[in-house]
Amino acid sequence: MHSKLTDDNNHIESEQKTYNINAHFIAANPSTPLNPVSVSPTIDKTVYIGPFSSVIGDVRIRNNVFIAANVSIRADEGTPFYIGANTNIQDGVIMHGLQNGRVLHEKNEYSIYIGENTSCAHGCIIHGPCKLGNNVFVGFHAIMLNAVIGEGCYISANVLVTGGIIVKPNRFIPAGAIIDTQEKADLLSEVPKGEQDFAKEVQLVNNAFPSSYDTLFGTVRCSCGLTCNKDTIHNILD
């Protein structure tokens, strides 16, 4: 009887163990006729990159950026990409750029430029040429393509912004809107206080994630490409 209880307890303990293997893919872009030069990402050591996310090509990521799970940042056609400090790229976000077309920031050309303290919420698409200023909020499943978004703008869920338009700073785009002409962009109102407060709250929460997740998973990086908790390595080998 004692043996059976011990076995049951061991079984329960075994079921409760977790193995925090944080696999992600970081690599230079492949050489192609469209983009013959292979460039590896430049990623600040304070950046956190979540499970099953990929960062490919000339992508420059500054400090304390949070990249959640299942994110694709692929600079293999249009390049380079820039992601400013304290920005968060949430689950399922896709970034890619067209070969032709660039945006300017301080006289430098980018396929995608994202400023500081900006939130790209779950499932949105940022497709170059595109520029997002500082303190921008991009909502769930919104699409930014061939657009320049000014500082402090709030892009609601399921919005499409395209057509080479420029959105002035601190403008609000309501859910489901299609902004594809400059006339539509110029008629946008300023961001309501409720949305301003929500964007700040999202930013505050996500700013804490890079260091917190890094503490959780540890800093052991294997040649196999896995990032994992120190205890995990011992558990797997035992």
Secondary structure by P-SEA (a helix, b strand, c coil): caaaaaaaaaaaaaaacccccbbbbbbcccccccccbbbbbbbcccbbbcccbbbccbbbbccbbbbccccccccccccbbbbccccccccbbbbbbccccccccccccccbbbbcccccccbbbbccccccccbbbbccbbbbccbbbccbbbbccbbbbccccccccbbbbccccccccaaaaaacccccaaaaaaaaaaaaaaaacaaaaaaaaccccccccccccaaaaaaaac
